Structures are given as structure tokens and as C-alpha cells.
Amino acid sequence: MLCDTCLPVVMAGAAMIMDLRTARVDNGWIVFCLVTGLTVRMFRDGPGGLPDALFGILLPLMLLGWLFVLRMLGPGDIKLFCAIGSILGAEKILKCIVFSILIGACISAAILISTGNIRRRFLYFIRYMSGFARTGERKPYYRSGMSAPENFHFTVPVFLSVVLYAGGVY
């Protein structure tokens, strides 16, 4: 069905453009996507599709919430996964999350290799985690500003993962 493939691509694509332009995903867009996703699920599957849609919304919160607590992933990324989960359901949003993480890891590896910052970033990660373990203080994981090349917008891997879904990869 067209809504099953095109709608998630539009949701993720618009969010990615917002994030690239302003470094945030508008909450109004997220709410619109959630309502649209739930409405499509109700029309497509009837009331029986509602539990899967709701679990598709909650699963990203349960799996990725700790990354937000440690400030390693932004709230907009998690809310975007929730919105996409409203239409994909629990099983497919889980695959979307896995593919997004794999794509993000590939992008990160390419950035680290191209800039020669692998050792420095691993030391930064170790210092960050030991500081958190020692003090319990939650500081942003990223460096301030988006000028450092290793700080990239995670909406890009989310969008690419949704494109793979639309293309039938998962």
C-alpha cells in the first residue's frame, strides 16, 4: 500500500530537512506524523491495528530512552522513531532502529577514518563514560556546536533506513 511506504519516507525526509536546517525536529511535525500514522493504521487495520501501532510508538522510547538520558541521542530522533513506529508497527520499527544504528555506525566510521580522529574520539568516549560513572552528571555527549565533523544529524541514518524499508530491504 502506498501509505505504508511513502508516508514513512515523507515523515523521515521532512524531519531530516528540518534537522539539517535548524538542528531540531519541530514538535508540531512529530504530532502531525503521530496522528497521521495512527489514523492510517485505524483505516487500514481497524481497531485491531491499534495495539501494534501503540507498541510501535512505545518501543523506541523503551529501547532508546537511555541514549537520551546520557545525551547521546537527541529527543527529536527518538520522537521521529515513535512517529514512524505509529505506521510501521513494533516489528518494523525495531528493524528500522537497527538499520539506522548500522547506517549511523558506517557514517561515523567514515567520518573518523577520513578525519583521523579515531583514537581521540575513543578517549573522549572513555572520559565521558568514566565522568558519568563517577559523578552521575548528565552532560551532552556531543561537542558544543555542530562544527566538529563527528557530530552528525542522526535523522540522516533514520531517513536512509526508512528508504531501505520503502525499497523492500526489510
C-alpha positions in Angstrom: 0.0 0.0 0.0 1.2 3.5 -0.9 0.8 4.8 2.7 2.9 2.0 4.1 6.0 3.1 2.0 5.6 6.7 1.0 4.3 8.1 4.3 7.2 7.0 6.4 9.7 8.3 3.8 7.9 11.7 3.8 7.8 11.7 7.6 11.6 11.0 7.9 12.6 13.1 4.9 10.8 16.3 6.2 12.3 15.7 9.7 15.7 15.3 8.3 15.5 18.5 6.3 14.3 20.4 9.5 17.1 18.9 11.5 19.7 19.8 8.9 18.4 23.4 8.7 17.8 24.2 12.3 19.4 21.3 14.3 16.0 20.2 15.7 12.8 18.5 14.6 9.7 20.5 15.1 7.3 19.0 17.7 4.3 20.1 15.6 5.6 17.9 12.7 6.0 15.0 15.1 2.5 15.3 16.5 1.1 15.6 12.9 3.0 12.4 11.9 1.8 10.6 15.0 -1.8 11.5 14.4 -1.5 10.7 10.7 0.2 7.4 11.4 -2.5 6.3 13.9 -5.3 7.5 11.5 -3.8 5.5 8.6 -3.5 2.4 10.9 -7.1 2.7 12.0 -8.4 3.0 8.4 -6.1 0.2 7.2 -6.3 -2.3 10.0 -9.3 -1.2 12.0 -9.2 -1.1 15.8 -7.2 -4.3 15.8 -4.2 -2.5 14.5 -4.1 0.0 17.3 -2.2 -2.2 19.8 0.6 -2.7 17.2 0.7 1.0 16.4 0.9 1.9 20.1 3.6 -0.6 20.7 5.4 0.8 17.6 5.3 4.2 19.3 6.4 3.0 22.7 9.2 0.6 21.6 11.6 3.4 20.5 11.1 5.1 23.9 11.9 1.9 25.7 14.9 1.0 23.6 16.5 4.4 23.1 15.5 6.4 26.1 18.8 5.7 27.9 20.7 7.2 25.0 18.7 10.4 25.5 19.3 10.3 29.3 23.1 10.2 28.5 22.5 12.9 25.9 24.0 10.7 23.2 20.8 10.9 21.0 18.5 13.9 20.7 14.9 13.8 21.7 13.8 14.7 18.1 15.4 11.4 16.8 13.5 9.3 19.4 10.2 11.2 18.7 10.8 10.6 15.0 11.2 6.9 15.6 7.9 7.0 17.6 6.1 8.7 14.8 7.3 6.3 12.2 6.5 3.4 14.5 2.9 4.5 14.6 2.6 3.4 11.0 5.2 0.7 10.8 4.3 -1.1 14.0 6.6 -2.7 16.5 8.4 -5.3 14.4 9.3 -3.0 11.5 10.2 -0.1 13.7 12.7 -2.4 15.6 14.2 -3.2 12.2 14.2 0.5 11.3 16.1 1.3 14.5 18.7 -1.5 13.9 19.3 -0.4 10.3 19.5 3.3 11.4 22.2 2.4 14.0 24.1 0.3 11.5 24.0 3.2 8.9 24.9 5.7 11.6 27.9 3.5 12.6 29.0 3.4 9.0 28.8 7.2 8.7 30.6 7.6 12.0 33.4 5.2 10.9 33.8 7.0 7.6 34.0 10.4 9.4 36.5 9.0 11.9 38.7 7.4 9.3 38.6 10.5 7.0 39.4 12.9 9.8 41.9 10.7 11.6 40.2 11.2 14.9 39.6 7.6 15.9 41.9 7.5 18.9 40.8 10.9 20.1 37.1 10.0 19.9 37.6 6.7 21.8 39.5 8.6 24.5 36.6 11.1 24.6 34.1 8.3 25.0 36.0 6.7 27.8 36.4 10.0 29.6 32.7 10.8 29.1 31.6 7.4 30.5 34.0 7.5 33.4 32.9 11.0 34.3 29.3 9.9 34.2 30.0 6.9 36.3 32.0 9.0 38.8 29.7 12.0 39.2 26.3 10.8 37.7 26.1 14.2 36.0 24.5 14.0 32.5 26.3 16.3 30.1 25.8 16.4 26.3 27.9 13.7 24.7 28.5 15.8 21.6 30.9 18.7 21.4 29.3 22.1 21.5 28.2 23.3 18.1 27.8 21.2 15.0 31.2 22.3 13.6 33.0 19.1 14.7 32.7 16.6 11.8 31.9 13.7 14.2 28.7 15.5 15.3 26.2 14.5 12.7 22.4 14.6 12.5 21.0 11.2 13.3 17.9 11.9 11.2 20.0 11.2 8.2 20.5 7.5 9.1 16.9 7.3 10.1 15.8 8.6 6.7 18.1 6.2 4.9 16.8 3.3 7.0 13.2 4.3 6.1 14.2 4.5 2.4 15.6 0.9 2.7 12.2 -0.1 4.2 10.3 1.5 1.3 12.6 -0.2 -1.1 11.7 -3.6 0.4 15.0 -4.4 2.1 13.2 -5.2 5.4 
